Amino acid sequence: MPPTNPVRRRALTDAAIGLLASSGVHGLTHRAVEKAAGLPPGTASNYFRSREELLVATAERIAELHHAGTERAAGPHHAGTGWRVSLVDLLTESLLAAATTLRDRYLAIFELQLEAVRRPALAAALGGLQDMAAQITAGQHDGLGLAVPRERIPALIALYGGALFTLVTAPPGSVGRDAVRHLVQVIVHGCAGPDGSDGPGGGR
């Protein structure tokens, strides 16, 4: 039976997240994870018998980190005079954080998503992460009083995901708040301005 020390397990999966971001999925080995975590040889294989188990555990750790950060992410925002205005603020802050302070985590997610095409167990773990994203999004909207129809949330998440990939894979330090906000305004209001015109427009 694998060891159950949660602190050591988290150290291994946190190290795996960093390795996925810096070296890609092919750089993720048991020994590399042990070295990055500062743990003795053989530790990772004691917790994760196979490479796939390590990948799945890393996906589960990312889901755990997402869940823990949900309230912190929603905390600074308050409902405004209309859902579009508040939604622009919410998505701008979320994407900016993802592309800067949380960049490694999202690079790791992209690596895992590509690997999941060939690994059903990993795909199932990431499916739970996607379900969580939908639940978190709906919960944040309700908490902020954003009248976003439930049937539009999957499309919003898909658009958010495309913007996320573009921003997270941009050169480090190249992402600024104004550029992120402009991108979000297009997501929320469409290519036409919020008044229906063809200009860039956007909420403030």
C-alpha positions in Angstrom: 0.0 0.0 0.0 1.4 3.5 -1.0 2.5 5.8 1.9 -0.1 8.2 3.1 2.0 11.2 4.2 -0.1 14.1 2.7 2.7 16.6 3.1 5.2 14.5 1.1 2.6 13.7 -1.5 1.8 17.4 -2.0 5.5 18.1 -2.3 5.8 15.6 -5.1 2.7 16.8 -7.0 3.7 20.5 -6.6 7.1 19.6 -7.9 5.4 17.8 -10.8 3.4 21.0 -11.7 6.6 23.0 -11.9 8.3 20.4 -14.0 5.4 20.2 -16.5 5.6 24.0 -16.9 9.4 24.1 -17.3 10.1 20.8 -19.1 6.9 19.6 -20.6 5.3 16.2 -20.1 8.3 14.3 -21.4 10.5 15.9 -18.7 8.2 14.5 -16.0 9.8 11.4 -14.4 9.8 10.0 -10.9 13.4 10.9 -10.4 13.0 14.4 -11.8 10.1 15.0 -9.4 12.1 13.6 -6.4 15.0 15.9 -7.2 12.8 19.0 -7.7 11.0 18.2 -4.4 14.3 17.6 -2.5 13.3 14.0 -1.6 15.4 10.8 -1.7 15.4 8.5 -4.8 12.6 6.0 -4.7 10.1 8.3 -2.9 8.0 9.1 -5.9 7.7 5.5 -7.0 6.5 4.6 -3.5 3.6 7.1 -3.8 2.9 6.6 -7.6 3.6 3.2 -9.0 3.4 4.3 -12.6 4.0 7.5 -14.6 0.3 7.6 -15.3 -0.5 7.5 -11.6 1.8 10.5 -11.2 0.1 12.4 -14.0 -3.3 11.7 -12.5 -2.3 12.7 -9.0 -0.8 16.0 -10.5 -4.2 16.7 -12.2 -6.0 16.1 -8.9 -3.6 18.4 -7.1 -4.3 21.1 -9.6 -8.0 20.7 -9.0 -7.4 20.9 -5.2 -5.5 24.2 -5.7 -8.2 25.6 -7.9 -10.9 24.7 -5.3 -8.8 26.3 -2.5 -8.4 29.5 -4.5 -12.0 30.0 -5.5 -13.1 32.3 -2.7 -9.9 34.3 -3.0 -10.5 34.8 -6.7 -14.1 36.0 -6.1 -13.4 38.1 -3.1 -12.3 41.5 -4.6 -15.2 41.7 -7.0 -18.6 43.2 -6.4 -21.7 43.3 -8.6 -22.0 46.5 -10.6 -24.9 48.2 -12.3 -25.1 45.5 -15.0 -23.8 41.9 -15.4 -21.6 42.8 -18.4 -19.6 45.4 -16.5 -19.0 43.1 -13.5 -18.2 40.2 -15.8 -15.5 42.1 -17.6 -13.9 42.9 -14.3 -14.1 39.3 -13.1 -12.6 37.8 -16.2 -9.9 40.4 -16.6 -8.6 39.7 -13.1 -8.9 36.0 -13.5 -7.0 35.9 -16.9 -4.4 38.3 -15.7 -3.6 36.2 -12.6 -3.6 33.0 -14.8 -1.0 34.5 -17.2 1.2 35.9 -14.4 1.2 34.6 -10.9 -0.4 31.2 -11.8 1.3 30.8 -15.2 3.1 27.5 -14.3 -0.1 25.9 -13.1 -1.9 26.6 -16.4 1.1 25.6 -18.5 0.9 22.3 -16.6 -2.8 22.0 -17.3 -2.2 22.4 -21.1 0.5 19.8 -21.0 -1.8 17.4 -19.2 -4.7 18.1 -21.6 -2.6 17.1 -24.6 -1.4 14.0 -22.8 -4.9 13.1 -21.8 -5.8 12.5 -25.5 -3.9 9.2 -25.2 -4.6 8.4 -21.5 -8.2 7.8 -20.5 -7.5 7.8 -16.8 -5.9 11.2 -17.1 -8.8 12.4 -19.3 -11.2 11.4 -16.5 -9.2 13.3 -13.9 -9.2 16.4 -16.1 -12.9 16.0 -16.8 -13.5 16.5 -13.1 -11.5 19.7 -13.3 -13.6 20.9 -16.2 -16.8 20.1 -14.2 -15.4 22.0 -11.3 -14.7 25.0 -13.5 -18.3 25.1 -14.6 -19.5 24.9 -11.0 -17.1 27.5 -9.8 -18.1 29.8 -12.7 -21.8 29.4 -12.0 -21.2 29.9 -8.2 -19.2 33.1 -8.8 -21.8 34.5 -11.1 -24.6 33.8 -8.5 -22.5 35.3 -5.7 -21.9 38.5 -7.7 -25.4 38.8 -8.9 -24.4 38.3 -12.6 -27.4 37.3 -14.6 -25.5 35.0 -17.0 -27.9 32.3 -18.4 -26.7 28.8 -17.4 -26.8 27.6 -21.0 -24.3 30.2 -22.0 -21.7 29.2 -19.4 -20.1 26.4 -21.5 -19.6 28.8 -24.4 -18.1 31.4 -22.0 -15.7 28.8 -20.6 -14.7 27.8 -24.1 -13.9 31.4 -25.1 -12.1 31.9 -21.8 -10.0 28.8 -22.5 -8.9 30.1 -25.8 -7.9 33.5 -24.3 -6.2 31.6 -21.5 -4.0 29.6 -23.9 -3.1 32.7 -25.8 -2.1 34.7 -22.7 -0.4 31.9 -20.8 1.8 30.8 -23.7 2.8 34.4 -24.5 6.4 35.4 -23.5 6.7 35.9 -19.7 6.3 39.5 -18.8 4.5 40.5 -22.0 1.0 40.4 -20.7 -0.5 43.6 -19.4 -3.8 44.5 -17.8 -5.0 46.8 -20.7 -4.4 44.1 -23.3 -6.2 41.5 -21.2 -9.2 43.8 -20.5 -9.6 44.5 -24.2 -9.6 40.8 -25.0 -12.2 40.2 -22.3 -14.4 43.0 -23.6 -14.5 41.3 -27.0 -15.4 38.0 -25.2 -18.2 39.6 -23.2 -19.6 42.1 -25.7 -18.7 40.4 -29.0 -16.8 41.9 -31.9 -19.3 44.7 -32.0 -19.2 47.2 -29.1 -21.6 46.9 -26.2 -23.8 49.5 -27.9 -24.1 47.3 -31.0 -21.6 49.4 -33.0 -18.6 48.0 -34.9 -16.1 50.0 -32.8 -13.9 48.4 -30.1 -16.0 49.9 -27.3 -16.3 48.1 -24.0 -17.4 48.4 -20.4 -15.2 50.2 -17.8 
